[in-house]
Amino acid sequence: MKNYECIFLDRDGTINHDPGYISQLEDFKLFDFTVSALRLLTSISNKFIIITNQSGIGRRLIKEIDLLGINNFLMSEFANNDIPLLKIYYCPDHPDQASDRRKPGVGMFIESSKDYSIDLSNCLMIGDSISDIQPAKNLGMDSMLVLTGNGERDKNKFVNDNKPTYVAQNIMTGARLLTQ
């Protein structure tokens, strides 16, 4: 069983259902297995960070204040379940005007590593799309593609050395794989 300094998580499609742009807390639903999976993952890391693209803000489909409400809910859920979530980093950029912070860019990862003195080469990124896995690969991190969300669609888009370290049906089966 490998331990990680920090586990980075994508949000939509990885830890929660992804019906499209989630603009209100009432529309935000964690997968039934998310909390149990994250609790299991605390046995291999005592730090978690969420890294999420939220272009709905740049597209004017989501108000930033509503996104912050969802973030506050997530911070509370993690805290109430003794899951050490350090921070939620989000990039509001529209894809047509994307900065390096927008995944597959590495900006949010670099920012978090500076904020918390994290050695990214000893970290894991869990996500449901090629844009989650690519920055992990570029930074020398382990990665896990979950087949929820966009994972099923993206699983065949990886070539040669860009493949994720692990592939799992969902975050729970991934957590079991990593902690056995």
Secondary structure as UniProt FT lines:
FT   STRAND          6..9
FT   TURN            13..15
FT   HELIX           25..27
FT   TURN            32..33
FT   HELIX           34..41
FT   TURN            42..44
FT   STRAND          48..53
FT   HELIX           55..58
FT   TURN            59..60
FT   HELIX           64..80
FT   TURN            81..82
FT   STRAND          85..91
FT   HELIX           95..97
FT   TURN            100..101
FT   TURN            103..104
FT   HELIX           107..116
FT   HELIX           120..122
FT   STRAND          123..127
FT   HELIX           130..138
FT   TURN            139..140
FT   STRAND          142..146
FT   TURN            148..150
FT   HELIX           151..154
FT   TURN            155..156
FT   HELIX           160..162
FT   STRAND          166..168
FT   HELIX           171..179
//
